[in-house]
Amino acid sequence: MTRRLAVLTERHGKIILASGLILLGLSIAGMTRLFVENSFINYFNKTTEIYRGMTVIDRALGGTTPLEVLVDFKEEGGTPVPADLAQGGPDNTFSDFETEFEAENKKAQYWFTPQKMDEVERIHDYLDAIPETGKVLSLGTMLKVGRTLNQGVSLDNFQMALLYNDLPDRFRKILLSPYVSVENNQVRFAIRIRDSDPTLRRDALIKRIRRELPEKTGIAPERIHVAGLMVLYNNMLQSLFSSQILTLGVVLAAILLMFLLLFRSLKIALIAICPCLISVLSVLGFMGWMKMPLDMMTITIASISVGIAVDDTIHYIHRFQHEFQSGSGRYVTMMHLCHGSIGYAMSYTSVVIIVGFSILSLSNFIPSVYFGLLTGVAMLFALSANLCLLPRLIILIQPFGAESQTPLNEAHKDKNCRFLKRTCRISCGHTYD
């Protein structure tokens, strides 16, 4: 394989360079299609008990991942509570307990206004109509149940206040306390998201709720707060994505500096960084075109591909530099010599790693499957770039100095001819018995 790649590099240099540019363009286009997603249910094979159990919960029991929407009401939105009523009455005929009960009852009665209840139901209906949402629980649920029990007539503010104050604690903790806070002038909507929905994009869903909820309900955006476990997951993934892109830029700059210190040549350093860049962008572009989501597992593939490409690049350039200084001074000849020596080590190492990581494709844990397959793809891109693009750039730019002008047959040493064997007949025309 290495001999054939050497012949391909020598005879079709323009095709290799054009292919590299096309691959780079396709990779950048694929990177624009990347998206970050963290669907726990899709981490497992569809035949596993975990996937089937979560599917039942997701589709039949209202969803899995919790999301919360909290809405603040304006202080001036309801009728203010008269001072004498808030204090239990103008006189002191009531006991302390009766005074406190009366104040709370009046406060709740004035809080549950028709305007607020209308806003609660409109928000509830909007959230319930989103295709990605499953079960939605809120004060609106209580209002709908009350309307059903009251023969289609909505509960008025007095009845709602009575429920809020006189409902036994064990029922209040289930029906009202999780969804309304009169003291803080706030309501809460508990939503569960269907993870099995193939169209689910968490970041887009959160942004859509924040954008559409004020438009459809007329509530000011600063009064709406989105929280919950799904927001935490999404924030973590988005920070991973942004930090990954930033880190890759820093890593490539650091590797370029390392090449500069190692080879003492800016020209060689720029040539050496090309296979690393191609390897990283190709893997990310491949993931974009294949619609593979970036998550905590797959986001590490780019870093691994950088390390793999750097390793092969250093080996090849160091061997090329050594052979060029002690050989005939011919770039094409040295390229064949390197492919016939260090090229074998690079190809054997890559094949062993690709086969080893491909075993992960047998896992039932989908991120492990992606990790194994994408690592193999990264190895393949790195090997191809280092055995085709890298030597072609070296031959084109000639970073180790001018090529020798001595006729090739006279300059080529016998030891190199014996080492190269069949390949040498392509380079210098020597033949053997």
HUQUIZI-V39366 format. One record per residue. N is the residue number from 1. PSI is psi in radians with two decimals (none if undefined). Layout:
n->N psi->PSI
n->N psi->PSI
This chain:
n->1 psi->-0.74
n->2 psi->-0.64
n->3 psi->-0.76
n->4 psi->-0.65
n->5 psi->-0.60
n->6 psi->-0.75
n->7 psi->-0.74
n->8 psi->-0.74
n->9 psi->-0.67
n->10 psi->-0.77
n->11 psi->-0.47
n->12 psi->0.89
n->13 psi->-0.73
n->14 psi->-0.65
n->15 psi->-0.69
n->16 psi->-0.79
n->17 psi->-0.75
n->18 psi->-0.69
n->19 psi->-0.67
n->20 psi->-0.72
n->21 psi->-0.71
n->22 psi->-0.76
n->23 psi->-0.70
n->24 psi->-0.76
n->25 psi->-0.76
n->26 psi->-0.64
n->27 psi->-0.77
n->28 psi->-0.69
n->29 psi->-0.68
n->30 psi->-0.61
n->31 psi->-0.51
n->32 psi->-0.27
n->33 psi->0.02
n->34 psi->2.53
n->35 psi->2.69
n->36 psi->2.24
n->37 psi->2.63
n->38 psi->1.27
n->39 psi->1.86
n->40 psi->-0.61
n->41 psi->-0.51
n->42 psi->0.06
n->43 psi->-0.16
n->44 psi->2.65
n->45 psi->2.54
n->46 psi->-0.31
n->47 psi->-0.12
n->48 psi->2.74
n->49 psi->-0.62
n->50 psi->-0.81
n->51 psi->-0.78
n->52 psi->-0.67
n->53 psi->-0.74
n->54 psi->-0.54
n->55 psi->-0.71
n->56 psi->-0.80
n->57 psi->-0.71
n->58 psi->-0.73
n->59 psi->-0.57
n->60 psi->-0.38
n->61 psi->0.28
n->62 psi->0.05
n->63 psi->3.04
n->64 psi->-1.10
n->65 psi->2.19
n->66 psi->2.49
n->67 psi->2.46
n->68 psi->2.45
n->69 psi->2.15
n->70 psi->2.38
n->71 psi->2.22
n->72 psi->2.42
n->73 psi->2.62
n->74 psi->2.54
n->75 psi->-0.59
n->76 psi->0.11
n->77 psi->-0.55
n->78 psi->3.06
n->79 psi->2.22
n->80 psi->2.60
n->81 psi->2.18
n->82 psi->2.53
n->83 psi->-0.68
n->84 psi->-0.58
n->85 psi->-0.68
n->86 psi->-0.46
n->87 psi->0.07
n->88 psi->0.11
n->89 psi->2.81
n->90 psi->-0.43
n->91 psi->-3.10
n->92 psi->0.58
n->93 psi->-0.34
n->94 psi->2.69
n->95 psi->2.97
n->96 psi->-0.71
n->97 psi->-0.77
n->98 psi->-0.64
n->99 psi->-0.80
n->100 psi->-0.74
n->101 psi->-0.75
n->102 psi->-0.72
n->103 psi->-0.77
n->104 psi->-0.71
n->105 psi->-0.78
n->106 psi->-0.71
n->107 psi->-0.78
n->108 psi->-0.67
n->109 psi->-0.73
n->110 psi->-0.36
n->111 psi->-0.73
n->112 psi->1.26
n->113 psi->2.70
n->114 psi->-0.61
n->115 psi->-0.78
n->116 psi->-0.76
n->117 psi->-0.61
n->118 psi->-0.73
n->119 psi->-0.73
n->120 psi->-0.78
n->121 psi->-0.65
n->122 psi->-0.71
n->123 psi->-0.76
n->124 psi->-0.82
n->125 psi->-0.67
n->126 psi->-0.82
n->127 psi->-0.64
n->128 psi->-0.42
n->129 psi->-0.19
n->130 psi->2.24
n->131 psi->-0.57
n->132 psi->-0.23
n->133 psi->2.59
n->134 psi->-1.93
n->135 psi->2.35
n->136 psi->2.14
n->137 psi->2.36
n->138 psi->-3.05
n->139 psi->-0.49
n->140 psi->-0.57
n->141 psi->-0.76
n->142 psi->-0.69
n->143 psi->-0.70
n->144 psi->-0.71
n->145 psi->-0.74
n->146 psi->-0.66
n->147 psi->-0.68
n->148 psi->-0.77
n->149 psi->-0.43
n->150 psi->0.44
n->151 psi->0.76
n->152 psi->-0.03
n->153 psi->2.25
n->154 psi->2.54
n->155 psi->2.37
n->156 psi->3.11
n->157 psi->-0.57
n->158 psi->-0.76
n->159 psi->-0.71
n->160 psi->-0.72
n->161 psi->-0.65
n->162 psi->-0.76
n->163 psi->-0.75
n->164 psi->-0.67
n->165 psi->-0.66
n->166 psi->-0.12
n->167 psi->2.36
n->168 psi->2.59
n->169 psi->-0.73
n->170 psi->-0.50
n->171 psi->-0.59
n->172 psi->-0.66
n->173 psi->-0.39
n->174 psi->-0.76
n->175 psi->-0.60
n->176 psi->-0.85
n->177 psi->-0.68
n->178 psi->-0.25
n->179 psi->-0.16
n->180 psi->2.45
n->181 psi->1.76
n->182 psi->-0.65
n->183 psi->-0.69
n->184 psi->0.02
n->185 psi->0.86
n->186 psi->2.58
n->187 psi->2.72
n->188 psi->2.41
n->189 psi->2.04
n->190 psi->2.09
n->191 psi->2.52
n->192 psi->2.32
n->193 psi->2.44
n->194 psi->1.80
n->195 psi->-0.43
n->196 psi->-0.08
n->197 psi->2.04
n->198 psi->-0.35
n->199 psi->0.03
n->200 psi->2.18
n->201 psi->1.85
n->202 psi->-0.82
n->203 psi->-0.76
n->204 psi->-0.64
n->205 psi->-0.79
n->206 psi->-0.77
n->207 psi->-0.62
n->208 psi->-0.71
n->209 psi->-0.76
n->210 psi->-0.51
n->211 psi->-0.78
n->212 psi->-0.53
n->213 psi->-0.78
n->214 psi->-0.61
n->215 psi->-0.71
n->216 psi->-0.37
n->217 psi->-0.22
n->218 psi->0.24
n->219 psi->2.42
n->220 psi->2.43
n->221 psi->-0.57
n->222 psi->-0.21
n->223 psi->-0.09
n->224 psi->2.26
n->225 psi->2.26
n->226 psi->2.23
n->227 psi->-3.02
n->228 psi->3.09
n->229 psi->-0.64
n->230 psi->-0.63
n->231 psi->-0.70
n->232 psi->-0.80
n->233 psi->-0.81
n->234 psi->-0.76
n->235 psi->-0.67
n->236 psi->-0.79
n->237 psi->-0.73
n->238 psi->-0.67
n->239 psi->-0.61
n->240 psi->-0.74
n->241 psi->-0.84
n->242 psi->-0.71
n->243 psi->-0.55
n->244 psi->-0.80
n->245 psi->-0.77
n->246 psi->-0.74
n->247 psi->-0.71
n->248 psi->-0.70
n->249 psi->-0.76
n->250 psi->-0.72
n->251 psi->-0.78
n->252 psi->-0.67
n->253 psi->-0.70
n->254 psi->-0.67
n->255 psi->-0.69
n->256 psi->-0.74
n->257 psi->-0.69
n->258 psi->-0.77
n->259 psi->-0.69
n->260 psi->-0.73
n->261 psi->-0.59
n->262 psi->-0.80
n->263 psi->-0.11
n->264 psi->0.64
n->265 psi->2.16
n->266 psi->-0.61
n->267 psi->-0.79
n->268 psi->-0.69
n->269 psi->-0.74
n->270 psi->-0.64
n->271 psi->-0.73
n->272 psi->-0.51
n->273 psi->-0.33
n->274 psi->-0.83
n->275 psi->-0.64
n->276 psi->-0.78
n->277 psi->-0.77
n->278 psi->-0.73
n->279 psi->-0.82
n->280 psi->-0.90
n->281 psi->-0.60
n->282 psi->-0.73
n->283 psi->-0.81
n->284 psi->-0.70
n->285 psi->-0.69
n->286 psi->-0.74
n->287 psi->-0.66
n->288 psi->-0.80
n->289 psi->-0.56
n->290 psi->0.03
n->291 psi->0.67
n->292 psi->2.18
n->293 psi->2.58
n->294 psi->2.23
n->295 psi->-2.86
n->296 psi->-0.42
n->297 psi->-0.93
n->298 psi->-0.34
n->299 psi->-0.27
n->300 psi->-0.17
n->301 psi->-0.69
n->302 psi->-0.73
n->303 psi->-0.69
n->304 psi->-0.73
n->305 psi->-0.58
n->306 psi->-0.83
n->307 psi->-0.68
n->308 psi->-0.82
n->309 psi->-0.70
n->310 psi->-0.73
n->311 psi->-0.89
n->312 psi->-0.66
n->313 psi->-0.79
n->314 psi->-0.77
n->315 psi->-0.84
n->316 psi->-0.82
n->317 psi->-0.70
n->318 psi->-0.74
n->319 psi->-0.71
n->320 psi->-0.78
n->321 psi->-0.75
n->322 psi->-0.80
n->323 psi->-0.63
n->324 psi->-0.69
n->325 psi->-0.47
n->326 psi->0.04
n->327 psi->-2.53
n->328 psi->-0.16
n->329 psi->0.35
n->330 psi->2.15
n->331 psi->-0.75
n->332 psi->-0.72
n->333 psi->-0.78
n->334 psi->-0.55
n->335 psi->-0.77
n->336 psi->-0.68
n->337 psi->-0.74
n->338 psi->-0.68
n->339 psi->-0.57
n->340 psi->-0.10
n->341 psi->-1.42
n->342 psi->-0.43
n->343 psi->-0.64
n->344 psi->-0.76
n->345 psi->-0.74
n->346 psi->-0.76
n->347 psi->-0.72
n->348 psi->-0.78
n->349 psi->-0.77
n->350 psi->-0.74
n->351 psi->-0.74
n->352 psi->-0.75
n->353 psi->-0.72
n->354 psi->-0.79
n->355 psi->-0.72
n->356 psi->-0.81
n->357 psi->-0.43
n->358 psi->-0.31
n->359 psi->-0.49
n->360 psi->-0.30
n->361 psi->-0.23
n->362 psi->-0.06
n->363 psi->2.68
n->364 psi->-0.18
n->365 psi->1.90
n->366 psi->-0.73
n->367 psi->-0.58
n->368 psi->-0.65
n->369 psi->-0.84
n->370 psi->-0.74
n->371 psi->-0.80
n->372 psi->-0.81
n->373 psi->-0.74
n->374 psi->-0.56
n->375 psi->-0.69
n->376 psi->-0.71
n->377 psi->-0.72
n->378 psi->-0.72
n->379 psi->-0.72
n->380 psi->-0.77
n->381 psi->-0.73
n->382 psi->-0.76
n->383 psi->-0.78
n->384 psi->-0.73
n->385 psi->-0.65
n->386 psi->-0.38
n->387 psi->-0.14
n->388 psi->-1.06
n->389 psi->-0.80
n->390 psi->-0.91
n->391 psi->-0.56
n->392 psi->-0.69
n->393 psi->-0.67
n->394 psi->-0.76
n->395 psi->-0.67
n->396 psi->-0.80
n->397 psi->-0.46
n->398 psi->1.12
n->399 psi->-0.26
n->400 psi->0.12
n->401 psi->3.05
n->402 psi->2.59
n->403 psi->2.57
n->404 psi->2.44
n->405 psi->0.00
n->406 psi->2.41
n->407 psi->2.43
n->408 psi->-0.72
n->409 psi->-0.57
n->410 psi->-0.60
n->411 psi->-0.48
n->412 psi->2.20
n->413 psi->2.63
n->414 psi->-0.61
n->415 psi->-0.63
n->416 psi->-0.65
n->417 psi->-0.74
n->418 psi->-0.59
n->419 psi->-0.70
n->420 psi->-0.47
n->421 psi->-2.07
n->422 psi->-0.62
n->423 psi->-0.55
n->424 psi->-0.53
n->425 psi->-0.46
n->426 psi->-0.61
n->427 psi->-0.82
n->428 psi->-0.07
n->429 psi->0.04
n->430 psi->2.53
n->431 psi->2.87
n->432 psi->2.74
n->433 psi->none
